[in-house]
Amino acid sequence: MSPPYRQNLPDLAAYRAEFAAAGVRLPLATVPWRPTGLLADLPPPPAGRQGWPWTVETPPFATGPDGWPLITLVTPSYQQGEFLEETLRSLLLQNYPRLELIVMDGGSTDQSAAIIERYRPWLSYARVARDRGQSHAINLGFSLGSGDLNGWVNSDDFLLPGSLHRVAEARRDGAEFIYGDALDLDQADGRMRHAPSHLARARYVKFAGLVPQPSTFWASARHQPVWEEQHCALDYELWIRLLPGLRPRHLLRPLSVARRHGEAKTHNPAMKRRWDEDAQRNALAHPGLYRPGISNQFLGWEFRVVQRLWRNWHGRSLVSRLEAVRRECGWATAPSAQ
């Protein structure tokens, strides 16, 4: 018998049916695409904001929508009005020609609703209403999607220029689990540091931080719901179920920026209890990954050695890649490699 925790995954088809019954027209419209790009069409940036994604956009592909996979992106949002506009612009200004962009806000009382309304003409779907938390919002969003490739970007993170085009090219080559590096932005001091991905293989899914969540995309045909009881480790638990059996591809460059700030779950000491609760659920739901013994000790040693070798090889051209990111973003300095 399967563990009871595995029986709590929601039926996304039921969520989709509820939206359809409420009058949501499916499939959703895609983000408008212009051969000249969307920068001139979007609301003007706040005063003093320069570079990506305020005054810089990804150059549109001259070929237009034909032949590109449809990408579904979900942005769960709650009380992140300080960052939400930057997130939305970074997704829209990818100028990717076949994009479903779905925003699920849990009923924010800050400026989030006003920002969503301002950008609504360019969104495939946006909802501002109470939900049961981040995991529920993500599942609601994916239940509406019709894409060939899925990903989610939280409302305090953002994508880097050209990320979706690079991901789509990997998908056209047959990859099913596509991931890249990330940058960590410290909101307190403005410093941006390289956050490399690990080498993602199914045998390594038990190790936390395997891939940066906003830099990870997967084939929608293999999609599974997020476990809604997970409050913090939802991406980690999803990779455990999702990665085995998929063809992975690592893109050797940062695809996203993850923001460090006081309210972020990853960096908020007040969230420790929630992290511990998620860890306990994961151990019950996936007991084979945490069973003590020589084989698991050897796997830990193997993981550390393989990742060290991977990072050493990966780092050979790191400085030039980070400099390329700086130029594409119009930033004054390149992110730090440390």
N, C-alpha and C positions, 0 to 999 in steps of 0.2 A: 504493500500500500504506500502511495506517495505521502510525504510529510504533509500535515494539514496546512502549513504555511503556503505550500505551492497551490492550494486550492482557492486562494483568495485573489487570483489575478482576474481582473474584470473582463467582460466581453465587450470589446470595442465595437462590434457590430450592433450591440444594443444601444450603446452611446450614439452611434451614427443614426440609428433609427429614431431615437428621441429628437435629435436635431432636425431630421427630415420631417418628422411629425409637427415640429414647431415652425416649419416653413422655411428652413434653410435649404437653398437650392444647391443640389449636388450634381456633378462635381463642381467644386469651387472655381471661380475665375482665377486666372493667374495674374501675377503682378504685371501691370502694363510695361511693355518693352518698347524702347525707342532706339532707332539706329544711332541717334546722337547722344544717348544716355539720359538719365533721369535727373541729373544734378540741377539743371535749370528749371525743372518742373516742381521740385520739392520746395517746401517752405524754406525761407532763408535761415541760415544758422544763427544762433544767438551771437550777439556782439562779441568780438574778440576771439571767436573760435576759428581756427585755421587748420589746414591739413586734413587728413583722413579722420572721420568721414564727413567733414564739414564743408570743405571747399575743394575736395579731391574725390574723383570717382574712378572706378575701374573702366577702362576703355571698352565699349561694347564690341562683341564679336561681329564682324562684318557679315557673317553667314546668317544671322538671325536665328529664329527658334528651331528651324528644321534640323533634325538629327540629334538633338540634345535631349538627354533624359530629363523628365520632370522631377524636380526636387521639392520635397515638402519640408518646410522649416516651421517649427513650433517655438514660440517665445512665451514661456510662462512668466507672469509678472505679478508682483504685489508690493506696493509701497516703495517702488524703485524709481520714482519720477525724476530723481536727480540724474539717473543714468539712462533711462529708457529711450530718450530721443537718439542718443548716440548709438544705441543698439540697433534701433530700427533703420537709421540711415546707413549703418554698416551693412545691413542685409539688402536694402533696396539698391544701394549704390554699387553692389556687385555687378549690376546691369546684366544679370544672368537671364537669358531669354525665356526660360520655362521654369518659373518659380511660384509655388504656393506658399504664401507667408501668412501664418495663422497666429494671432495674438490672443492669449487667454489670461485676462487679468482677474484676480480674485476679489475684486471690489475695492480697489485702492481708494483712499480718501485724500491722497496728495494730488499732485498735478498730473498723475499718470493718465487719468481719463481724458483730460484736455489734450494731452499729447497724442493719445490714440485717436481721438476725434480729428485732430489736425492732419494726421497721416492716413486716415481711413480710406481716402480715394485710391491709395496705392497698396492696400492690404487685401488679401484674399478673403479674410474673415477676422473679425475682432469682437471679443465679448468681454464686457466689464460686469461681473456678477460674482457673488460669493460662490466659492467652491470648497472642496475638502482638502486643499493644500496643493503644493507644487506637483506631486505625483499625479493627483487627480487632474489638474490642469493640463499636464502633458498628455495624459491619456485622452482627455476630451479633444485636444488639438489633433492628435494623430488619428482619432476616429473619423475626422473630417477629410483627411488627406487622401489623395489619389496618385501620389508620386511614385516614381521608380526608386527613389533614394530618399531616406529620412535622416533628419538631424534635429537637435534642439539647441537653442542659444538662449540662456537665461538673460533676464532684462538688465543685469549689471555686467554682462560680458559683451564682446562684439567680435565680428569677423574682420580679418585683414583683407586688403584688396586682392581680387582675383581668386580667392579661396574656392568659390563655387565652381569656377571654370576648371580649376585644377582637379577638384574632386570629380566633376563630371567626366573629364578625360580619363581618369582612372576607372570610373564605372564603365565607360565605353570599351575599355580594355578587358573587362570581365571581373574586376575586383568587386567584392561584396561587402567588405568591412574596410573602410578607408579612413585613415587617421593621419594626422600630422602633429607637429610640435605646437607649442603655445608660447605666449609671452605672459608674464605676471606683471600686472600694473599695481604698484603700491599707491593707493589713493592718498596716503598721508604725505609722501614726499615726491610723488610724480615719477619715481624711477621705474623703469621697465626692464625686466630681466628675462633671459631665455629660460623656458621651462620645457626641457626635452621630453619627448615621449619615450616609453620603453618599447622594446621589440614585442609586439603583441602576438602571442600564439595561444592556442586553446589550453595548453598545458600550464600556462602561467596565469590563468584567470583569477586564482586565489589571491594574488598579490595586489594590494591596494595601489591606486595611482598608476595603473598600467598604461592608460592613455588619457589625454586631456579631454574631458567631456565635450566642450564646445568645438573641438577640432576633430570630432569623430562622426562618421556618417555610415549608413548601412543600407543594404538592399531592402526595400519595403516588403518584398515578397517573403522575407525571413523575419519581419518585424514581430516583436512580442510586446505585450503591455508592460508598462512600468508597474512594479509592485507598490500599491498605494499605501501600505503600512510603513514603507520606508520613508523616513523623513529627511535623512542626510545622505545615505549611501545608495541612493536609488540607481545612479549610473553604474556603480561598482557591481551591484546585484544583477542589473540588466546584462552587463557584459558576460557574467558567469553563464547565463542562459543563451545569450545571443551569439557569442563568438565561435563556439565549437561548430565545426562543419562549414564555416564561411571562408572564402578566399580573401585573406587580408592584404592590404597594400599600405605601406608607409610612405607618405610624401615628405621628402626631406626639406621641410621648411615650416615655419610657424604659420598656422591657419587662423588663429584666433588670439584674443587677449582676454585673460581671466583677471578680474579686478579683486584686489585685496582691500577690504574695508571692514569697519567694525561690525557691520551687520551681516557680512557674508558667513554662511554656515561653516565653511572650511576654516575660517580664521577667528570665529567667535567662541571664546572659552565657555560662554554660557550654554553652548550647544553640546557640551561633552556628554551629558546624560543621553541626549538623543542619539549621538553617535554610538554610545555603548548599547543602547536598546537595539539599534539596527544591526550591530555586530552579533548580538545574541540571536536575533531572528535569522540572520544569515547562517550562523553555525547550525541552527536547527533545520533550516531548509536545505542546506548543502553539506551534510555531515561528512561526506567523503573527502571534501577539500581540507578539512581541519583535523582528520584523524591522525593522532600521534604515531610516530614510527620512523624507521630508518628511511623508508622511501620518501617521506615528506621532508626529512632532514636533507637528504641528497638533493631533492628538487629545489630546496631553498638555496643550497650551495650552487647548483647549476644556474639558477636564475640570476644570482649575483654575478657570477663569472660571465655569463652570456651578455648580460646588460652592460657590464663594464666594457667588454670588447665591442659591443654595439655602439656605445657612446663614444669610445675612442675613435672608431671608424667614422661615425656620424659627425664628429667634431672637426674633421679635417678642413671642411670648407665652411664652417659655421660663421666666421667673421664676414665672409663675402655674402652669405645669405642674409645675415642681419643687416648688412649695409644695403642690400637690395630692398629689404622691407622699409628701411628708412627713406630711401628715394621714392618708392611707390607711395608711401604715406605722406610725403612732404614734411617729415619731421626734421628738426634741426640736428638731432643726434641719433645714432643707432642704438637699439637696446643693448644692454650689457649681456655678455655671454656667461656671466657668473650668477 
